[in-house]
Amino acid sequence: MLKDFKKFIIKWNAIDMAVWFMFGAAFATIIKSFVTNIIMPPIGLFLGKVDFSSLYISLNWKEYKTLEALEKAGAPAIKYGIFINDFIGFIILWFIIFIMVRNINKLQKKEGKKPNSKAADLIVLEEIRDALIKKKKK
């Protein structure tokens, strides 16, 4: 893993990494909005008009009509609905990044291969074979 990290550092410069970091942050914001505003409302409607972002468990065991009322009271809570939204957003973002990296790797492999070229280890083995044949002939 350290070897791969060194290759990465050598291959990319700091500006490229900064650009990709900013792109990733902006992309994560878009995915979060997509999940919150596009994906979860139909799922909530299908499950009986549930708004996932408002699901919580009050830790002081008092009843609150809404999440906003709970927050206004300053009561501690486990906000599992927000976690569900964020988790689904993470899965979608992870999948999209996986697809992007896989396609980039395929493109890099296509560019790196030369037609009819031998692998480096095969070339070394052939050189060793040729050297041994020369030694036997002497």
HUHUBEL-V671003 format. One record per residue. N is the residue number from 1. SS is DSSP state (H for helix, E for strand, L for the rest). PSI is psi as a letter, one per 20 degrees, with the letter a starting at -180 (999 if undefined). NEAR is the number of other C-alpha atoms within 10 Angstrom. Layout:
# HUHUBEL-V671003
n: [N:N]
ss: [SS:SS]
psi: [PSI:PSI]
near: [NEAR:NEAR]
This chain:
# HUHUBEL-V671003
n: [1:2:3:4:5:6:7:8:9:10:11:12:13:14:15:16:17:18:19:20:21:22:23:24:25:26:27:28:29:30:31:32:33:34:35:36:37:38:39:40:41:42:43:44:45:46:47:48:49:50:51:52:53:54:55:56:57:58:59:60:61:62:63:64:65:66:67:68:69:70:71:72:73:74:75:76:77:78:79:80:81:82:83:84:85:86:87:88:89:90:91:92:93:94:95:96:97:98:99:100:101:102:103:104:105:106:107:108:109:110:111:112:113:114:115:116:117:118:119:120:121:122:123:124:125:126:127:128:129:130:131:132:133:134:135:136:137:138]
ss: [L:H:H:H:H:H:H:H:H:H:H:L:L:H:H:H:H:H:H:H:H:H:H:H:H:H:H:H:H:H:H:H:H:H:H:H:H:H:H:H:H:H:H:H:H:H:L:L:L:L:L:H:H:H:L:L:E:E:L:L:L:L:L:L:L:L:H:H:H:H:H:H:H:L:L:L:E:E:L:H:H:H:H:H:H:H:H:H:H:H:H:H:H:H:H:H:H:H:H:H:H:H:H:H:H:H:H:H:H:H:H:H:L:L:L:L:L:L:L:H:H:H:H:H:H:H:H:H:H:H:H:H:H:H:H:H:H:L]
psi: [g:h:g:h:g:g:g:g:g:h:h:q:r:h:g:g:h:g:g:h:g:g:g:g:g:g:h:h:g:g:g:g:g:g:g:g:i:g:g:h:g:h:g:g:g:h:j:l:l:p:o:h:i:j:p:r:o:p:i:j:k:q:p:p:h:r:h:g:g:g:h:h:i:k:q:q:q:o:m:h:g:h:g:g:g:h:g:g:g:g:g:g:g:g:g:g:h:g:g:g:g:g:h:g:h:g:g:h:h:g:h:h:p:q:p:k:q:q:q:h:h:h:g:g:h:h:g:g:g:h:h:h:g:h:g:h:h:999]
near: [6:7:8:9:10:10:11:11:12:9:9:10:10:9:9:10:12:11:11:12:12:11:12:14:12:12:13:17:14:14:21:21:14:14:19:19:11:12:15:19:17:14:14:14:11:10:10:9:11:16:17:19:19:13:18:17:17:16:10:9:10:9:10:14:7:12:18:11:12:18:12:9:10:9:15:13:16:12:16:15:17:16:15:15:18:17:14:17:22:16:12:17:19:13:12:13:13:12:12:12:12:12:12:12:12:12:11:11:11:10:9:9:11:9:6:6:8:10:9:9:9:10:12:11:11:12:12:12:12:11:11:11:11:10:9:7:6:5]
